[in-house]
């Protein structure tokens, strides 16, 4: 069935595009707009039949999620997390824990460390780190995702001459890392397929242990 849909959708779209290309603006605007609308509807139907879904739209086993913030969570992260989780319209984030059927414990921490210095002992490059710790459970403390960690990092050159500009750059980099971490988190939440107490929990995910520094 899927092969048949894919085999007919390309010729149909090609024919409609060929028809639209023959309409001139003068005298054919209404008909061209109507055919454009029909083309959009047809493309949407064909893509849906093939199982196409927008990126970031996931199905979740829980319907009402309560977020327990055990650390600092910026408003930007909270807003992006809510937008992605509620994108399908089937799951919402609630403000009352009594209404929730799942609980997300969430903690986010920023840090930075020196990557390199110059001959004068001044910092030339920093590594910016973002660590997200999370766990998913229900009201009876049944763990569906044990404590796991998402670690994202970026490198940034540095100079005291441009300290203000570098501070702004670091905020942009942290914002990008937060978006990356939230995207990974929602994919992980979507991997939970059942909230049954006897359902197997997902394995814990933690970053690899870093390699020891090379000898001087």
C-alpha positions in Angstrom: 0.0 0.0 0.0 2.8 2.4 0.9 4.6 1.6 -2.3 1.4 2.4 -4.3 1.0 5.7 -2.6 4.6 6.7 -3.2 4.4 5.6 -6.8 1.3 7.8 -7.6 2.0 10.8 -5.5 5.0 12.1 -7.6 3.2 12.0 -11.0 0.1 13.7 -9.5 2.1 16.5 -7.9 4.1 16.9 -11.2 0.9 17.1 -13.3 -0.6 19.7 -10.9 2.5 21.8 -11.0 2.5 21.7 -14.8 -1.1 22.9 -14.8 -0.3 25.8 -12.5 2.7 26.8 -14.6 0.4 27.5 -17.6 -1.9 29.9 -15.7 -1.1 33.6 -16.2 -1.6 36.2 -13.5 -4.1 38.2 -15.6 -7.5 36.5 -15.8 -6.5 33.3 -14.0 -5.7 34.4 -10.5 -8.8 32.9 -8.8 -8.4 29.6 -10.6 -4.7 29.5 -9.9 -5.2 30.1 -6.2 -7.9 27.4 -6.1 -5.6 24.9 -7.7 -2.8 25.9 -5.4 -5.1 25.2 -2.4 -6.0 21.8 -3.9 -2.3 21.0 -4.4 -1.5 21.8 -0.8 -4.4 19.6 0.5 -3.3 16.7 -1.8 0.3 16.9 -0.7 -0.8 17.0 3.0 -2.9 13.9 2.5 -0.2 12.0 0.7 2.4 12.8 3.3 0.1 11.8 6.1 -0.6 8.5 4.4 3.1 7.8 4.2 3.5 8.4 8.0 5.2 11.7 7.8 5.2 13.8 11.0 6.8 17.1 11.8 10.1 17.1 13.6 9.7 17.4 17.4 6.2 16.0 17.5 6.2 12.9 19.6 3.6 10.7 21.3 4.0 10.2 25.1 2.7 7.5 27.4 1.7 10.1 30.0 -1.1 12.7 29.4 -0.5 15.1 32.3 3.1 15.8 33.3 4.3 17.7 36.4 7.9 19.1 36.4 9.7 19.0 39.7 12.6 21.5 39.4 15.4 20.3 41.7 17.8 22.9 40.3 17.9 26.1 38.3 15.7 25.9 35.2 15.6 29.1 33.0 12.2 30.4 31.7 13.5 29.7 28.1 14.0 26.0 28.9 10.7 25.7 30.6 8.9 27.4 27.7 10.6 25.2 25.0 9.9 22.0 27.0 6.3 22.9 27.4 5.9 23.8 23.7 7.5 20.6 22.5 5.6 18.3 24.9 2.2 20.0 24.2 2.8 20.1 20.4 0.6 17.1 19.7 -2.3 18.4 21.8 -2.6 15.1 23.6 -0.2 15.8 26.5 -0.1 18.8 28.8 2.2 20.1 31.6 0.2 20.7 34.7 0.9 23.1 37.6 -0.8 20.9 40.2 1.0 17.7 41.1 -2.3 16.1 42.1 -3.5 16.2 38.5 -0.3 14.6 37.1 0.1 10.9 36.0 3.9 11.4 35.6 6.6 13.4 37.3 9.7 14.8 35.7 12.5 15.6 38.1 14.7 18.2 36.3 18.0 19.9 37.2 20.1 22.0 34.9 23.6 23.3 35.7 26.0 25.5 33.7 29.8 25.4 34.1 32.9 26.3 32.2 36.6 25.4 32.3 39.8 26.6 30.6 40.8 24.7 27.4 44.0 26.5 26.5 46.2 29.4 27.6 48.8 31.5 25.7 52.5 31.9 26.5 51.6 34.8 28.9 49.4 32.6 30.9 46.2 34.2 29.7 43.1 32.2 28.7 42.7 31.7 25.0 39.8 29.2 24.9 37.0 28.1 27.3 34.8 25.0 27.3 31.2 25.7 28.2 29.3 22.8 29.7 25.6 22.3 30.3 24.5 19.3 32.4 20.9 18.2 32.6 19.9 15.6 35.2 16.4 14.1 34.9 14.2 11.2 36.0 10.7 10.2 35.2 8.4 8.5 37.7 4.7 8.3 38.7 3.0 9.3 42.0 3.9 5.9 43.5 7.6 6.5 42.8 7.7 3.9 40.1 10.7 4.8 37.9 10.2 4.8 34.2 13.5 6.6 33.5 16.0 6.4 36.3 18.3 9.3 37.0 20.0 10.1 33.7 22.3 12.9 32.4 22.5 14.9 29.2 25.8 16.7 28.9 26.3 19.3 26.1 29.4 21.4 25.5 30.8 24.1 23.2 34.2 25.7 22.9 34.7 29.5 22.8 37.7 31.5 22.1 38.4 34.3 24.6 40.2 37.6 24.8 40.2 40.2 27.6 40.0 42.9 24.9 36.5 41.7 24.0 35.2 40.6 27.4 31.7 42.1 26.9 31.3 40.6 23.5 32.5 37.2 24.7 30.0 37.4 27.6 27.2 37.9 25.0 28.6 35.1 22.8 28.6 32.7 25.8 24.9 33.4 26.4 24.1 32.6 22.8 26.1 29.4 23.1 24.4 28.4 26.3 21.0 29.0 24.7 21.9 26.8 21.8 23.1 24.1 24.2 19.8 24.3 26.1 17.8 23.8 23.0 19.9 20.8 22.1 19.5 19.3 25.6 15.7 19.8 25.6 15.4 18.2 22.2 17.3 15.1 23.5 15.2 15.1 26.7 11.8 15.0 24.8 13.0 12.2 22.6 14.0 10.3 25.7 10.5 10.9 27.2 8.9 9.7 24.1 10.8 6.4 24.4 8.6 5.5 27.4 5.8 3.5 25.9 3.8 2.5 29.0 3.2 3.8 32.5 2.3 0.3 33.9 4.0 -0.5 37.1 5.3 -3.8 35.6 6.7 -2.1 32.5 10.5 -2.3 32.2 12.2 1.0 32.9 14.5 2.6 30.3 18.2 2.2 31.0 19.9 5.1 32.7 22.1 7.3 30.4 25.1 9.0 31.7 28.0 10.7 29.9 31.2 8.7 29.3 34.0 9.1 31.9 36.5 11.5 30.3 39.9 10.3 29.3 42.7 11.2 31.6 44.8 14.3 30.5 47.8 13.6 28.4 51.2 13.8 30.3 53.0 17.1 29.9 
